[in-house]
Structures are given as C-alpha cells and as structure tokens.
Amino acid sequence: MLTVTPPLAADETIQRYQQDTAIPGAREVQLTLGNLTAGDSDLYHARIETDGNTIRTQACLVVVVPGFRLVDQSARANVSDHEPLIVGFVIGRSSESARPKTFLIRVLGSSLARIGIENGVAAAKVSLFRRGTPCDRLLQEDSSLAVACAAKVGAFALNQDSTEFVRVADLPAGHYPLHASASSGIARNVLVEIYETDVKG
C-alpha cells in the first residue's frame, strides 16, 4: 500500500502513475496493489493538483519473489547542498562476523541523460556511514574493477568522459546510510545505485 502523507486538503486532487502511465481509478490517498509479481517492480508516483500547481511524490516499489534475493537498490531525487538524498541499506546483522560482501556504489548525474533524465548533478558530494561514523575509507576508486562489476550486474554504461562517483567497497555486516548532495543550492537530479557483486579485484 502506497500512501500520500499528509492527507489531501479539500481543494486538492490526486492521480497515481506507474512510470508515466496513469493508473485507472487511482485517485485516493492510499493506493492498494493486489497480487504482485517481479514485473510490478517499478517507480510509482502521485501528482497532486492544488491551486493550479502540481506536486509530485515518488516511491520505488521492489517486489521480491520467494526463492530470490534482492541484490541491488536504487533511488533518484533532486538534491542541493542542503537537501541531500539519503539511501540506507543493511548487510546482515551488525553483530555477525560473516565475511565482508563486495558492493558497487554509483552516484550518477550527467550520465542520466543516456536514459532520458536531464539536469543531472555534475559532481555529487557523497559520504558513507556505519554505526553513525563516517566510513568513506572503505570506498575504493578502481575504474577497471568498477567496469567489471558494472558489466557483471548489468548496470547501464556511463558517459565516456564521466567523472561521476563510482566506487567498489568490501563492506562488513551492518547498517549503512549513504548521503548524496550537490555542491550548490540549485536542485539537480541524482541517482544512487547499490549493487552486490561477486567480482573481486
């Protein structure tokens, strides 16, 4: 169930969309989805009309089918220097002593034009935390390894001259918030992608 918060005011109307296709009859605060398959994993958003203005809210819905596991996640938002996108992910339990897992982490802006998204962040500021402490030292800048990881997980190719944030990290179990922001007060698009991979350096 996807819910708009806070509830609509009396003079507001709503329409739900899957990508850019309107969902018939989906004009309520709550959108309840029935029996789902992996094919229903998508970006859903609501357009709220009020006083001639349009407000858009967005959610990423991932359907995990029994017998499979979720090995990647992504989120896109407009960010500025004081309005970051924060993406959290959990690797097992922080008390576990399991071997670290390898992740490809990409924070993209200019290359988004390749998939039809304009106004991307030129150079995002990125910080990774674990247990409330910065752990950027775990992020390895290795272009050859990153390309190999991207090919293995099926990530789309970046611009040839890209200077976007692409790192590989061997991360132990724990909870990781990743903060991505722009270097100016002008809001621009950024996409955070986090992939688990078995490619080793």
Secondary structure, DSSP 8 states (H G I E B T S, - for coil): -EE-SS---TT-EEEEEETTEE-TT--SSEE---S--GGG-EEEEEEEEETTEEEEEEEEE----TT----EEEEEEEE-SSS-EEEEEEES-TT-----EEEEEEEESGGGGGGT--SB-SS-EEEEEETTEE-GGGEE--HHHHHHHHHHHT-----TT---EEEEEEE-SEEEEEEEE-SSSS-EEEEEEEEEE----
